[in-house]
Each structure stands twice: as C-alpha cells, then as structure tokens.
Amino acid sequence: MNPLTPSPGLRCANCGEELKGEFCHGCGQSIKSVIRPVSHMLEDAGDLFFHMDERIVHTLPPLYTKPGFLTLEYFSGRRVRYIAPFRLMFVFCLLAFFFVHLAFSDVNLEKAASGEAPARDDIAAFHAAATADEVHELYQGQMDELNAARGAPGLPAPAVAAIGLSQDMVREAANRRLAELKSEPIPADTHAEPGEKHGYRHASPWALEPTVVDIAWLPDVVTRRLAVGLAHLKANVAQIQDGGPQKGEAIRRISEGFFSVLPQTLLVMIPVFALILKLFYVFKRRLYMEHIIVALHSHAFLFISLLGLMLLGFAKEGIRPHFSPAATAITLVQVAMWVWMPIYLLIMQKRVYRQGWPMTLLKYWLIGSIYFWLLIFVLCIAAILGAAH
C-alpha cells in the first residue's frame, strides 16, 4: 500500500513560498492574478478610488458628527475599519468642487434655460435671426458699438487688439448664419492695415508681438510657459475691459481655469496647515505626521460639508416652486451646517490636543486667522492662474 502524502499547498508564482493568505509572506505579492475579466478590473478600480465598502459606513458618520474621534482612532492604531485620511479628503475635495463649479456654471445657464431671446449685442443673436436683412442689421449694430469702443481716447493697446479680434468673431458668426440662410457673406475689410487681418486694429507693435519673459535663472521651458500664460492673461483682461461680445467668453475661460487649478492649489494648504499646528503645539511633542492626519480629517469634514450644502442647494431650487415650506426647511438645515462647521473644528482641536478651554480658544483664533489670510492668498494665486487660462 502506498503511503499517504499531504497535498502540496498553493505556492507564490513569484518566489515559490507556500501561501497562507491573500499575500505572500516572502515577497508580498498578491495571490490575485491580473489576468481577469474587465468587470473585475473596473470593480477594483472603483474600490481603489472610492473604497465604497463597509468602511464608508464606519467613516462618514463619526467624521461628521464626532469631532476628533476618527483622528484619535488613527492615533491609537485602529485604522483598518476606516477610509485612509488622504483618500477620504481627496475624493470629497473633487466631488465638492465639481458641484461648486456646477452651481456657478448653472448661474450662467439660467438665462438660456429660461428661453429668453439673446441680447442684440450677443453673438448668439445671429442664430436667432430669421432673415438675411436681420443678420445685416445685427452685424451693423454690433460693429458700430465696437468701432465706438475702439475710438475711445487712451484705450490700451491690448484692448484695441481685443476689439479687433471681436470684430472678426462677429463677422464670422454673421457669415455662418448667412450661409445657413443661403445668402451672400459679408466681405472682409480688404483695406485692413498690417495686423488687422488677425483681428488687431491700430495696435502697437508690443500688442502684435508675443509676450516675452526673460528670467535668466529659470529653465527655458518655464519662461516660455510664463510668457504664454501672461499673454493669455492680458488677452482675457483686455476682452473683459472691452465689454464686447467676447466678454462672456473671457469670463467663462477664467472661471474654467480657476476651478481647474483650485483643488490642486488647496492641496498645498494641507501640509501648510499641519505646519501651523506643529508650531502652535510644539510642546505637545507630536510628530508632524500626526498633524497631517489632523489637517486631512479637518479638510475632509469641510469638503463633506461643502458637498452637502451644494446638494441641498440644488434640492432647494428644485423643490421651491412646488412646495415652499420644504425649501424653507432646507434653508434652516443649511444654516445649521454653516454654524456646525466652526464649532466642529473647535471641539476637534480641544479633543485632539487636550488643552484647557482658554488656551484652546486663543490658539483656535490665532490658527484660524493665519490660515484665513493664507487661504485668501492661495485663492488669489488660483485666480491669477485662472485668468492666464
């Protein structure tokens, strides 16, 4: 009779060690194969980004209702039940600013959604023109306004250039509508001076040449990027000062640029806020990483609050025409959320750093004041970057 031999267990495909769990204790490789159906890969990607499992149930309620609880749990080493601080903050930062951007964009879309006719000084008015004569009338009126603006004394060269560009845009919009109406296009100005063919009229050479930034100690690629950004900024500001048809487009570009850089800009504030906490609580002998966790949880709470305020705002606007008492109740909830935000941060600071109320209140006011002015500075930087979009 042959002796019984134990069946060999699973071994790691990478190092050959016997497996006793989901990961090899020799090299750390997972037992899961990457050669799997696409549906499993999408599931893993969603789990990696959102961690939409039972952890979110254990994380969000205490994060919003128990100031400092989640941070103290991390300090105590109880982490597996909760979403990681950085992932939590990052996901809700993106979601919050997505809905904030949507809310600001919705302000500009309200007029279009209401069905009102576009203004006669708007390029969109050409699309509503029913006849070629109406197109010519709109074209002449807009061109007269732009010519009058261009003739203003002391107008800066960038504004003059922007007006010329606006005139070309008006002509192109009018010709597109005339082509749809099967009518003759409006001819371009054949007597244009050099530079006018590109939308610039009576502009100085400085306005016609590209902006040059020459900083010797910076790499060439950085100086070129700065020159492009400065040129965009001047063009956007000039179009806004012009007040012509391109004003709305320039504002839209600046808004898009601002919201595109805002999340990344605010991420810089996380280590800065942690450094402020480190300086104010230097005698607590806490590691800088502990202050980072405090900063991450604080900002995650603020982003969740902002997201909730935006969602409630959308719900209120949808409910108000049908049931105004419910809209009033939502407004009261929003007010309570705004009041809870500073109270939450104060209680969190008291529970995490364990100091008396007088010292906590003093440090809370000083830290809040410093962070407020730093935040204003960062938002101004984001606005400048947005204007250079």
C-alpha positions in Angstrom: 0.0 0.0 0.0 1.4 3.4 -0.9 1.8 5.8 2.0 -0.4 8.8 2.1 1.3 12.1 1.3 -0.2 15.5 2.1 -1.3 17.5 -0.9 1.0 20.4 -1.7 -0.4 23.8 -0.9 -0.6 26.8 -3.1 2.7 28.5 -3.8 3.6 32.0 -4.8 4.1 32.3 -8.5 6.9 34.9 -7.9 9.1 33.4 -5.3 7.7 29.9 -4.7 6.9 30.3 -1.0 3.9 28.5 0.4 0.9 30.7 0.6 -1.0 31.1 3.8 -3.2 34.1 3.0 -4.0 36.6 0.3 -0.4 37.8 0.1 2.9 36.0 0.1 4.8 36.5 3.3 8.1 36.2 1.4 7.8 38.8 -1.3 4.4 40.4 -0.6 2.8 39.6 -4.0 -1.0 39.2 -4.0 -2.4 35.9 -4.9 -4.9 37.6 -7.3 -4.0 37.4 -10.9 -4.1 40.5 -13.1 -5.4 38.3 -16.0 -9.1 38.6 -15.1 -12.3 39.8 -16.8 -12.7 43.5 -17.4 -15.6 43.7 -14.9 -13.3 42.6 -12.1 -10.8 45.2 -13.1 -13.4 48.0 -13.0 -14.6 46.8 -9.6 -11.0 47.0 -8.3 -10.5 50.5 -9.8 -13.7 51.7 -8.1 -12.7 50.2 -4.8 -9.2 51.8 -5.1 -10.6 55.3 -5.7 -13.8 55.3 -3.6 -13.4 52.3 -1.2 -17.2 52.0 -1.4 -17.4 49.1 1.1 -18.4 48.9 4.8 -15.5 51.3 5.6 -17.6 54.3 4.4 -20.3 53.4 6.8 -17.8 53.4 9.7 -16.1 56.6 8.5 -18.6 59.2 7.4 -21.0 59.3 10.3 -18.3 59.7 13.0 -16.3 62.1 10.8 -19.2 64.5 10.6 -20.8 64.0 14.0 -17.9 63.2 16.4 -15.2 65.9 16.2 -11.8 64.4 16.6 -13.0 60.8 17.0 -11.6 59.5 13.7 -8.2 61.2 14.3 -7.9 59.7 17.8 -8.7 56.3 16.4 -5.9 56.6 13.9 -3.5 57.8 16.7 -4.5 54.7 18.7 -3.7 52.4 15.7 -7.3 51.4 14.9 -7.2 52.1 11.2 -8.5 49.1 9.3 -12.2 50.0 9.7 -11.8 53.5 8.2 -11.0 55.0 4.9 -7.5 56.4 4.7 -7.4 60.1 5.5 -5.8 61.3 2.3 -8.1 59.2 0.1 -11.1 60.5 2.1 -10.1 64.1 1.7 -9.1 63.8 -1.9 -12.3 62.2 -3.1 -14.6 64.6 -1.3 -12.4 67.5 -2.4 -13.0 66.6 -6.1 -16.7 65.9 -5.5 -17.3 69.2 -3.6 -15.6 71.4 -6.2 -17.3 69.6 -9.0 -20.7 70.6 -7.6 -19.5 74.1 -6.7 -18.3 74.5 -10.3 -21.7 73.1 -11.5 -23.5 75.6 -9.3 -21.5 78.6 -10.6 -22.0 77.4 -14.2 -25.7 77.0 -13.6 -25.9 80.7 -12.8 -24.9 81.4 -16.4 -27.2 78.7 -17.8 -30.3 80.0 -16.1 -30.9 82.7 -18.7 -30.5 80.3 -21.6 -32.8 77.7 -19.9 -35.5 80.3 -19.4 -36.0 80.6 -23.1 -35.3 84.3 -23.2 -34.0 85.7 -26.5 -30.3 86.6 -26.6 -29.4 90.3 -26.4 -28.8 92.1 -29.7 -25.2 92.7 -28.7 -24.6 89.0 -28.2 -23.1 86.7 -30.9 -25.8 84.2 -30.1 -28.4 86.7 -31.5 -27.2 85.8 -35.1 -28.5 82.2 -34.6 -32.0 83.6 -33.8 -32.1 85.8 -36.9 -34.8 84.7 -39.3 -33.7 86.7 -42.4 -30.6 87.9 -44.1 -31.7 91.5 -43.5 -32.0 90.9 -39.8 -28.4 89.4 -39.8 -27.1 92.5 -41.6 -28.9 94.8 -39.1 -27.4 92.9 -36.1 -24.0 92.9 -37.7 -24.0 96.6 -38.4 -25.2 97.4 -34.8 -22.5 95.3 -33.2 -19.8 96.6 -35.4 -20.9 100.2 -34.7 -20.6 99.6 -31.0 -17.1 98.0 -31.4 -15.9 100.9 -33.6 -17.1 103.4 -31.0 -15.3 101.5 -28.2 -12.1 101.3 -30.3 -12.2 105.0 -30.9 -12.2 105.8 -27.2 -9.2 108.1 -26.2 -6.5 106.5 -24.1 -7.6 102.9 -24.8 -4.7 100.5 -24.0 -3.2 98.6 -26.9 -4.3 95.1 -25.7 -7.9 96.4 -25.6 -7.6 97.7 -29.1 -6.3 94.4 -30.2 -9.1 92.5 -28.4 -11.7 94.8 -30.1 -10.3 93.9 -33.5 -10.5 90.2 -32.6 -14.1 90.7 -31.5 -15.0 92.3 -34.8 -13.6 89.3 -36.7 -15.6 87.0 -34.5 -18.8 89.0 -35.1 -18.2 88.8 -38.9 -17.6 85.1 -38.7 -20.8 84.5 -36.7 -22.8 86.6 -39.1 -21.4 84.8 -42.2 -22.2 81.4 -40.6 -25.8 82.4 -40.3 -25.9 83.9 -43.7 -24.6 80.7 -45.2 -27.4 78.8 -43.4 -29.9 81.3 -44.9 -28.2 80.8 -48.4 -27.3 84.4 -48.6 -24.1 86.2 -49.7 -21.5 86.5 -47.0 -20.2 89.8 -45.6 -16.8 90.6 -47.2 -13.8 91.1 -45.0 -12.2 94.5 -44.8 -9.7 94.5 -47.8 -8.2 97.8 -46.6 -7.0 96.4 -43.3 -3.6 97.5 -42.1 -0.9 95.0 -41.1 -2.2 93.1 -38.1 -5.9 93.8 -38.7 -6.1 90.5 -40.7 -5.5 88.7 -37.5 -8.1 90.7 -35.5 -5.8 93.6 -34.4 -6.6 97.2 -35.5 -4.3 100.2 -34.9 -2.4 98.1 -32.3 1.1 99.0 -31.2 4.0 96.6 -32.1 4.0 95.5 -28.5 0.5 94.2 -28.8 1.2 92.4 -32.1 4.4 90.6 -30.9 4.3 87.6 -28.5 4.9 88.3 -24.8 8.5 87.5 -23.9 9.6 86.6 -20.4 13.3 86.5 -19.9 14.4 85.3 -16.4 17.9 84.0 -16.6 17.8 81.7 -13.6 14.7 79.8 -14.8 14.7 77.0 -17.4 13.6 77.9 -20.9 10.6 75.8 -20.7 9.4 77.6 -17.6 10.0 81.0 -19.1 8.1 80.1 -22.3 5.2 78.8 -20.2 5.2 82.0 -18.2 5.2 84.1 -21.4 2.2 82.1 -22.8 0.3 82.5 -19.5 1.0 86.2 -19.4 -0.2 86.6 -22.9 -3.4 84.8 -22.1 -3.9 86.9 -19.0 -3.6 90.1 -21.0 -5.9 88.9 -23.7 -8.6 87.9 -21.2 -8.4 91.1 -19.2 -8.5 93.2 -22.4 -11.6 91.4 -23.6 -13.3 91.9 -20.2 -12.5 95.6 -20.3 -13.7 95.8 -23.9 -17.2 94.8 -22.8 -17.9 93.4 -26.3 -19.3 90.1 -27.4 -16.1 88.3 -26.2 -16.5 89.5 -22.6 -18.7 86.5 -21.6 -16.3 84.1 -23.3 -13.3 85.6 -21.4 -15.1 85.3 -18.1 -16.0 81.7 -18.9 -12.4 80.9 -19.7 -11.2 82.5 -16.4 -13.9 80.6 -14.5 -12.9 77.3 -16.1 -9.2 77.9 -15.4 -9.9 78.9 -11.8 -11.8 75.8 -10.9 -9.3 73.6 -12.8 -6.4 74.7 -10.6 -8.4 75.2 -7.3 -8.3 71.6 -6.0 -4.5 71.3 -6.6 -3.9 74.7 -5.1 -5.9 73.8 -1.9 -4.0 70.5 -1.6 -0.9 72.6 -1.0 -2.7 74.0 2.1 -2.8 70.6 3.8 0.9 70.5 4.8 0.9 74.2 5.4 -2.0 73.9 7.9 -0.2 70.9 9.5 3.0 73.1 9.9 0.9 75.8 11.6 -0.5 73.2 14.0 3.1 71.9 14.6 4.3 75.4 15.5 1.4 76.1 17.9 1.6 72.7 19.6 5.4 72.3 19.5 5.5 71.4 23.2 3.0 68.6 22.7 5.8 66.6 21.1 3.6 65.2 18.4 5.1 64.1 15.1 4.5 66.2 12.0 2.6 63.2 10.5 0.1 63.4 13.3 -0.6 67.0 12.5 -1.0 65.9 8.8 -3.7 63.5 9.8 -5.5 66.2 11.8 -5.3 68.5 8.8 -6.6 65.8 6.4 -9.6 65.0 8.6 -10.3 68.7 9.2 -10.4 69.4 5.4 -12.3 66.2 4.7 -15.0 67.4 7.1 -15.1 70.8 5.4 -15.3 69.3 1.9 -18.1 66.9 3.0 -20.0 69.9 4.5 -19.5 71.9 1.3 -20.7 69.0 -0.8 -23.8 68.6 1.4 -24.5 72.4 1.2 -24.3 72.2 -2.6 -26.6 69.2 -2.9 -29.1 70.7 -0.5 -29.0 73.9 -2.6 -29.8 72.0 -5.8 -32.6 70.2 -4.0 -34.0 73.5 -2.6 -34.1 75.1 -6.0 -35.9 72.1 -7.4 -38.5 71.9 -4.6 -39.1 75.6 -4.1 -41.6 76.0 -7.0 -43.7 73.0 -5.8 -43.5 73.1 -2.0 -42.0 76.2 -0.4 -42.2 75.0 3.2 -39.7 72.2 2.3 -37.4 74.7 0.8 -37.6 76.8 4.0 -36.7 73.7 6.0 -33.7 73.0 3.7 -32.5 76.6 4.3 -32.6 76.0 8.1 -30.6 72.8 7.7 -28.0 74.7 5.6 -27.8 77.5 8.3 -27.2 74.8 10.9 -24.5 73.2 8.8 -22.7 76.6 8.5 -22.9 77.1 12.3 -21.7 73.5 12.9 -18.5 73.9 10.8 -16.6 76.3 13.2 -17.9 74.6 16.3 -16.8 71.2 15.0 -13.3 72.4 14.3 -13.0 74.0 17.8 -14.2 70.8 19.5 -11.9 68.7 17.4 -8.9 70.9 18.3 -9.8 70.6 22.0 -10.2 66.8 22.0 -7.1 66.0 19.9 -4.6 68.3 21.7 -6.2 68.1 25.2 -5.6 71.6 26.4 -7.8 73.8 28.6 -10.5 75.9 27.0 -8.8 79.3 27.4 -5.7 78.2 25.7 -7.7 76.2 23.1 -9.8 79.3 22.2 -6.7 81.5 21.9 -4.9 79.1 19.7 -8.1 78.4 17.7 -8.4 82.1 16.9 -4.8 82.6 16.0 -4.6 79.5 13.9 -7.8 80.4 12.1 -6.7 84.0 11.4 -3.3 82.9 10.0 -5.0 80.2 7.9 -7.7 82.5 6.7 -5.2 85.0 5.2 -3.1 82.2 3.7 -6.2 80.9 2.1 -7.0 84.3 0.7 -3.5 84.5 -0.7 -3.8 81.0 -2.3 -7.2 81.8 -3.8 -5.7 85.0 -5.4 -2.9 82.8 -6.9 -5.6 80.5 -8.2 -7.5 83.4 -9.7 -4.4 84.7 -11.4 -3.7 81.2 -12.8 -7.3 81.0 -14.0 -7.0 84.4 -15.7 -4.0 83.0 -17.6 -6.1 80.1 -18.8 
